[in-house]
């Protein structure tokens, strides 16, 4: 089941600095971010066989929803750059971009591998 963790953030009169690579519960092997996505657009629509994923909305807002391997639904709304949504292997997910300035950062435990993707939601889940 996905869960939110708080990343370490230091704030002073100069602003805030959030550290991600040591805050996630896995070794980060891949980093990418998605931006310029029209409001209301849904991305993702997959799960992973091996990869663990951490999602951070570094700007804007993003709704993330999906299903566990057992078909149990879940959803989160990311609005703070210190919030990190951790997805386990098998967590089928999709992301809906809520604002035009949204930047969604993804940290992954595995290098990109097309064979690691599961495109269909779990049996018994209701989209």
Secondary structure, DSSP 8 states (H G I E B T S, - for coil): --EEEE-EEEEETTEEEEE-TTTSSS---EEEEEE---TT-EEEEEEESS--EEEEEEES-EEEEEE-TT--EEEEEE--TTEEEEE-TT-EEEEEE-STT-EEEEEESS---GGGEE-S--TT---
